[in-house]
Amino acid sequence: MADPTQEIFRGLEGVLVATTKISKVDGLGGVLTYRGYDIHELAAESTFEETAWLLAEGELPTPSQYAAMTRTLAAHLAMPDTVLEVLRQLPRTAHPMAIMRTAISAYGCTDTSAEEITVEAWKRVATRLVAQIGTIGAAAWRLSQGAEPIAPDPSLGYAANFLYMLHGKRPTEAAARILDIALICHADHGIPASTFSGMVVGSSLTDLYSAITAAIGSLKGPLHGGANERVLVDLDRIGSAANVPAYMREVQSKKLKVMGLGHRVYKTWDPRAIIFKKIAETRAAKDPDIARTFATAVALEKACLDAYAEKQLYPNVDYYSGIVYRSLGIDAKMFTPIFAISRMAGWTARLIEYLPNNRIFRPRGKYEGYDLRAYTPLAKRRI
Amino acid sequence: MADPTQEIFRGLEGVLVATTKISKVDGLGGVLTYRGYDIHELAAESTFEETAWLLAEGELPTPSQYAAMTRTLAAHLAMPDTVLEVLRQLPRTAHPMAIMRTAISAYGCTDTSAEEITVEAWKRVATRLVAQIGTIGAAAWRLSQGAEPIAPDPSLGYAANFLYMLHGKRPTEAAARILDIALICHADHGIPASTFSGMVVGSSLTDLYSAITAAIGSLKGPLHGGANERVLVDLDRIGSAANVPAYMREVQSKKLKVMGLGHRVYKTWDPRAIIFKKIAETRAAKDPDIARTFATAVALEKACLDAYAEKQLYPNVDYYSGIVYRSLGIDAKMFTPIFAISRMAGWTARLIEYLPNNRIFRPRGKYEGYDLRAYTPLAKRRI
């Protein structure tokens, strides 16, 4: 490997920037663990609240810790008036992630102890951020639809309360559990651009809100969040499983990219895709529209695996998650915000992990510009 | 140099992440150039408006380009109602940088073409951001003082208009020119954490406002912006040049850090410090309070160079700039915001420079956590 002080490490691909005990991705084995626990087990048995605690604290909570933590989360669900008023000022046409970015930044302005930069203080802020981001996300959606935000119901679980604030009616237990699993699955995954954005910002020992505001702004980008939204656009355009062969001919002749298939790290099934596919299948059994989209996705998955065997184009987390969200009545515009709501747990856990051995990120650019040249006064320049 | 895929590059110290033609820092020679022009020449002959153009476009503007650019800047000075209303909602107690972070994020929400990710679109946005950040900074300050924001006067130059919006009266030509030079001096300096924060966020091809919001949040941190504010606190505490010897004994016995002296890159005078020292001297000649602080600074500078000869503790940009700002009647709380206002030129120029060969930043963490372990249901955990 070349010397990174001489050669440019574009995108820092493969470069180690920190040690971590939070999550581990085994791309060849298709295994994702949070703090040593397999994502399949967590999806089957845990809750998002517990997973957020696990990521932050390193161990599963005891029953009393669990009870205390859910009480704290519930206590911070309601939005401060300042944040709600800021949300009301923002144009409805704005990108929902831009609105969340602004609202979280405004939320930071309301915290009079925001400048306390310690692990203990950041853990307190992290819990509040996990609580708030769902409320902010749901309110942003409702305001964009010309509807009034709905106050949280702290008696509900986190996922159920989010669906309640989003749709204005209490979700079924099944729907709430499905969103709960989705939140578990998206809570952490190495150091992608959003997490790294937060780490770089936080490394100047600025407040946690600044770092999270950056992470939201990064996740917003099309190279990062938002792939599941584009998967659905493609599946809708294809229309049915019967149209997949024709679509594949188009893909092959025009060398189109099929969204949601293939992954930089996973060279087999993304374990989260397995979880989402299973859920999508159960939802398809109850709804003919979802069934048609699901059948299209299955056919396209098979066609791509057959056509590009050497490329290992297995489904990633984005491939079936959009179908699942749609089956819960969630608009595609909210897919990336839900990713942000879930990832808040991982972002904050990683920022807190980096803090005790913090080192400010200060890389270099390789100068390839002009040598020293003399200034010409404005009047003497060519017109 | 070690292999960055095996060994952790803490803080990415010395690691090259991009090529650049924007600014060059020669730490041994004490030379800073923007696009090949020496900072001394720019400080003597250029304006902030011209410097911002130079950083973005690579060449000094022709007379007609200069005229067009100042017209465009002037046209975007006024704050949209949305941004002003958001500012009014935020608590006066909030950190001015947190307020600017929120206001710029809100400003992004008002741009219906924010998602246009091209060099041309970003150049348009960059000009607006340079125009707005001064207006936002001045308004944030006035609101924090319980005063009404003052609408910009587009007939004034950028620096003069900022002082006008800040203090509510037109500055002298000398004062405006001093701030103009200060803005030129802070406009770019390699890839510090704030600039890198913006680049990492921008690398997901999100909007420019998201990237700049991140940069502001990063600059806010005490390891980055804000050193000149702390220099003044120290100088005020020392009180006079006569007290410097006693203070030096304290510094040496308690191994205190003297703020504003020494620099990671410059092993001689920071060229910007030379510029600020000269200005501070002229200001000291007119004001006995400034004269006392300046004399204290000069004595402390000399004492530290004598006491720590081997450490090369030459003044950096922060050492005399606080004295200069104070001589303009600017409160210390506004020092970092003014840094942000100036650096907006560099941040946007570097983000635009990175865009055509964009590569998303996705480093790795070295996993040192638990191996796979089995999940224990909540009821079976120790209480």
Interface residues (C-beta under 8 A of the other chain):
Chain A: M1 D3 P4 T5 Q6 E7 I8 F9 R10 G11 L12 E13 G14 V15 L16 V17 A18 T19 T20 K21 I22 K24 V31 T33 R35 G36 Y37 D38 E41 L42 E45 S46 E50 G58 L60 P61 T62 P63 S64 Y66 T82 E85 V86 Q89 L90 P91 T93 A94 H95 A98 I99 R101 T102 S105 A106 G108 C109 T110 T112 A114 E115 G190 I191 P192 A193 S194 F196 S197 V200 V201 G202 S203 S204 L205 T206 D207 Y209 S210 A211 T213 A214 I216 G217 S218 L219 K220 G221 P222 L223 H224 G225 R264 N357 R359 I360 F361 R362 P363 R364 G365 K366 Y367 E368 G369 Y370 D371 L372 R373 A374 Y375 T376 P377 L378 A379 R381 R382 I383
Chain B: M1 D3 P4 T5 Q6 E7 I8 F9 R10 G11 L12 E13 G14 V15 L16 V17 A18 T19 T20 K21 I22 K24 V31 T33 R35 G36 Y37 D38 E41 L42 E45 S46 E50 G58 L60 P61 T62 P63 S64 Y66 T82 E85 V86 Q89 L90 P91 T93 A94 H95 A98 I99 R101 T102 S105 A106 G108 C109 T110 T112 A114 E115 G190 I191 P192 A193 S194 F196 S197 V200 V201 G202 S203 S204 L205 T206 D207 Y209 S210 A211 T213 A214 I216 G217 S218 L219 K220 G221 P222 L223 H224 G225 R264 N357 R359 I360 F361 R362 P363 R364 G365 K366 Y367 E368 G369 Y370 D371 L372 R373 A374 Y375 T376 P377 L378 A379 R381 R382 I383
